[in-house]
Amino acid sequence: MARATGLLENMEGHVGGLTVYKRDGKSYVRQTQIHQPRRLSRKQLLLRERQSHNNVLWRALRATGRVYFDGDKAPYYRFMSVNTYSPVPYLKKDQLYSGNALLLPEMVVSDGPLAPISYQLGEVDGQPALLTDLSKAKASRMTLLLYVLQQKVYTFQNGTEMFLLSIKVEPLTAEDFVRVPSTLTSPYKDVHGTLALVGDRYGDPMLGFGLVRVEKGVASHQRVVTRCTYYERYTTEEALLAAAKSYGGLTGE
């Protein structure tokens, strides 16, 4: 074990044959030694796939520089703990090691003690929108960040695909929202009306969104909403068996 310096000091996870990790706020590096059985049970495969894929998602989120995960665990461990409800995609070992990642519904982008914002994708006057439960008065008093997740897919001449996930964060003000009349059917309908973010991108099937409230370094608990279904092709039995084969197959089958 040695202290990580330079470029490695700002990284975490597996880099080549090295593992970079944090302890007590300091970065350390050691040679990666993985002693895992080649053959897996279905349960072992599910756990490994979720853990490995969430590691890639964490790196994408951390790259934004806007990471808000509070609690009695370090942000990385808190992220891994709360992100256990999204679908589990089954990727081959080489796909995971190449940094492939999928945009998943219900991915947690922030976890803190502030009251959460409720939202869902819908329409306002025939235009795609992110409907929220915010009023103009509430939005005016809040610091709001919009996490925009984009699924990127590249297809090569040999038919193989690479699918990457990028995340960017946009600061918002109350002026970025459109007031939705209380006469509009909405899950958040009330006498004051609600606010919505409106635009073509909220209908894009390769984008996902998380609206986060931040105050004094802590945030609300927020999950991604998305129209993206690309991940579904990697949740099938065929995908599971292909992933298992890359690890040497399943035990008992």
C-alpha positions in Angstrom: 0.0 0.0 0.0 1.3 3.5 -0.9 0.0 7.0 -0.9 -1.4 8.0 -4.3 -0.1 11.3 -5.7 -0.5 13.3 -8.9 -3.2 12.2 -11.3 -4.0 9.1 -9.2 -4.8 11.2 -6.2 -8.0 12.4 -7.7 -9.2 9.0 -8.9 -10.9 6.1 -7.2 -11.5 2.5 -8.5 -9.4 0.2 -10.8 -6.8 1.7 -13.1 -5.0 -0.9 -15.1 -3.6 -3.3 -12.5 -3.9 -0.8 -9.7 -6.7 -0.1 -7.2 -7.0 3.5 -6.0 -9.1 4.0 -2.8 -9.6 6.6 -0.1 -9.2 6.2 3.7 -9.6 9.0 6.2 -9.6 11.6 3.4 -6.3 10.4 1.9 -5.8 8.4 -1.4 -3.9 5.2 -1.5 -2.9 2.8 -4.3 -2.2 -0.9 -4.3 -1.8 -3.6 -6.8 -5.2 -5.1 -7.7 -5.5 -8.7 -6.6 -8.8 -10.2 -7.4 -9.4 -13.8 -6.4 -12.9 -14.6 -7.6 -14.4 -17.9 -8.8 -14.7 -18.1 -12.5 -18.2 -19.7 -12.3 -21.0 -17.8 -10.5 -24.4 -18.5 -9.1 -27.2 -16.3 -10.4 -27.2 -14.4 -7.1 -23.5 -13.8 -7.2 -23.7 -12.6 -10.8 -26.5 -10.1 -10.0 -24.5 -8.7 -7.1 -21.3 -8.4 -9.1 -23.1 -6.8 -12.0 -24.9 -4.2 -9.9 -21.7 -3.4 -8.0 -19.5 -3.1 -11.1 -22.1 -1.1 -13.0 -22.7 1.3 -10.1 -19.0 1.9 -9.9 -19.1 3.2 -13.4 -22.1 5.4 -12.6 -20.3 6.7 -9.6 -17.3 7.8 -11.6 -19.6 9.6 -14.1 -21.4 11.4 -11.3 -18.3 12.3 -9.4 -16.8 13.9 -12.6 -19.5 16.6 -12.4 -17.9 17.9 -9.2 -21.4 18.1 -7.7 -21.8 15.1 -5.4 -24.2 15.3 -2.5 -24.4 12.0 -0.5 -24.7 12.5 3.3 -25.0 10.0 6.2 -22.7 8.0 8.3 -20.9 6.6 5.3 -18.4 8.2 2.9 -20.2 9.6 -0.2 -19.0 6.6 -2.4 -20.4 4.0 0.0 -23.6 6.0 0.5 -24.1 6.1 -3.3 -23.5 2.4 -3.5 -25.9 1.7 -0.6 -28.9 3.8 -1.9 -28.5 2.7 -5.6 -29.9 -0.8 -5.1 -33.4 -0.3 -6.6 -32.7 0.4 -10.3 -32.9 -2.5 -12.7 -29.7 -4.6 -12.9 -28.1 -4.6 -16.4 -26.1 -7.6 -17.3 -22.9 -6.6 -19.1 -20.0 -8.8 -20.2 -16.8 -8.4 -18.2 -15.0 -6.6 -21.1 -17.9 -4.2 -21.5 -17.7 -3.2 -17.8 -14.0 -2.8 -17.9 -14.3 -0.6 -20.9 -16.4 1.9 -19.0 -19.8 1.1 -20.6 -22.7 2.4 -18.6 -26.5 2.5 -19.0 -29.0 5.2 -18.1 -31.2 3.6 -15.5 -34.6 4.8 -14.2 -34.6 5.5 -10.4 -30.9 6.1 -10.2 -30.2 8.2 -7.1 -28.2 11.4 -8.0 -28.3 13.0 -4.5 -29.1 11.9 -1.0 -29.4 14.3 1.9 -31.8 15.5 4.6 -33.6 18.3 2.8 -37.2 17.8 1.7 -37.3 16.1 -1.7 -38.8 17.7 -4.8 -41.5 15.6 -6.5 -41.4 15.5 -10.3 -42.2 13.4 -13.3 -42.0 13.7 -17.1 -45.2 14.8 -18.8 -46.5 17.6 -21.1 -47.6 21.2 -20.9 -49.7 22.5 -23.8 -48.5 19.6 -25.9 -44.8 20.2 -25.2 -42.6 17.7 -23.3 -42.0 18.9 -19.7 -40.7 18.0 -16.3 -43.6 18.6 -14.0 -42.7 19.5 -10.4 -44.5 20.3 -7.1 -42.6 23.6 -6.8 -44.4 26.9 -6.5 -42.9 30.2 -7.7 -42.4 31.3 -4.1 -40.6 28.0 -3.1 -38.4 28.0 -6.2 -37.4 31.6 -5.6 -36.0 30.6 -2.1 -34.1 27.5 -3.2 -30.8 26.7 -4.8 -31.7 24.3 -7.6 -29.5 22.0 -9.7 -30.7 20.0 -12.7 -28.7 16.8 -13.4 -28.9 16.0 -17.1 -27.9 12.4 -17.9 -27.3 11.4 -21.5 -27.1 7.9 -22.9 -24.6 7.8 -25.8 -24.4 4.8 -28.1 -21.7 4.2 -30.7 -22.0 1.4 -33.2 -18.8 0.2 -34.9 -18.5 -1.4 -38.4 -18.2 -4.9 -36.9 -21.6 -4.4 -35.3 -20.4 -4.0 -31.7 -21.7 -1.2 -29.6 -20.2 1.1 -26.9 -22.7 2.8 -24.7 -21.5 5.6 -22.4 -23.3 7.8 -19.9 -22.4 11.5 -19.5 -23.7 13.7 -16.7 -23.8 17.5 -16.5 -25.2 19.8 -13.9 -27.1 23.0 -14.7 -27.9 25.7 -12.0 -31.6 26.9 -12.2 -33.6 29.8 -11.0 -37.3 30.3 -10.7 -37.3 32.1 -14.0 -36.3 28.9 -15.8 -39.7 27.4 -15.0 -43.1 27.8 -16.6 -46.1 28.1 -14.3 -48.6 25.4 -15.0 -52.3 26.5 -14.5 -54.1 24.7 -11.8 -56.6 23.6 -14.4 -54.0 21.4 -16.1 -54.3 17.7 -15.0 -51.1 17.0 -13.1 -50.1 14.8 -10.2 -49.2 18.0 -8.3 -52.3 20.1 -9.1 -53.2 22.6 -6.4 -54.8 26.0 -6.1 -51.5 27.8 -6.7 -50.5 25.9 -9.8 -47.1 24.3 -10.1 -43.9 24.9 -12.0 -42.5 22.9 -14.9 -39.4 22.8 -17.1 -40.5 22.8 -20.7 -38.7 21.9 -23.9 -38.0 19.3 -26.5 -35.2 17.7 -24.5 -37.7 16.5 -21.9 -39.1 14.3 -24.6 -35.7 12.9 -25.7 -35.6 9.1 -25.2 -31.9 9.2 -24.5 -31.9 11.7 -21.6 -32.7 11.5 -17.9 -33.2 14.2 -15.3 -32.8 14.8 -11.6 -33.8 18.1 -9.9 -31.9 18.6 -6.7 -32.3 21.2 -4.0 -29.0 22.2 -2.2 -28.5 24.3 0.9 -25.2 24.8 2.8 -23.6 21.8 1.2 -26.5 19.3 1.8 -29.2 18.2 -0.6 -32.5 16.5 -1.0 -32.9 12.9 -1.9 -33.6 12.7 -5.7 -33.9 10.0 -8.3 -33.6 10.1 -12.1 -36.7 10.2 -14.3 -36.2 9.2 -17.9 -38.0 8.0 -21.0 -34.9 5.9 -21.9 -35.5 2.2 -22.4 -32.2 1.3 -24.0 -31.1 -0.5 -20.8 -33.9 -3.0 -21.2 -32.0 -5.1 -23.8 -29.4 -5.8 -21.1 -31.9 -7.0 -18.5 -33.0 -10.1 -20.5 -32.2 -13.8 -19.8 -30.0 -13.7 -23.0 -28.0 -10.8 -21.6 -27.6 -12.6 -18.2 -26.3 -15.7 -19.9 -23.9 -13.7 -22.1 -22.5 -11.9 -19.0 -22.2 -15.2 -17.1 -20.3 -16.8 -19.9 -17.7 -14.0 -19.8 -17.0 -15.0 -16.2 -16.9 -18.7 -17.0 -20.6 -19.6 -16.8 -23.1 -20.2 -14.0 -22.8 -22.8 -11.3 -25.4 -25.6 -11.5 -26.2 -24.9 -15.2 
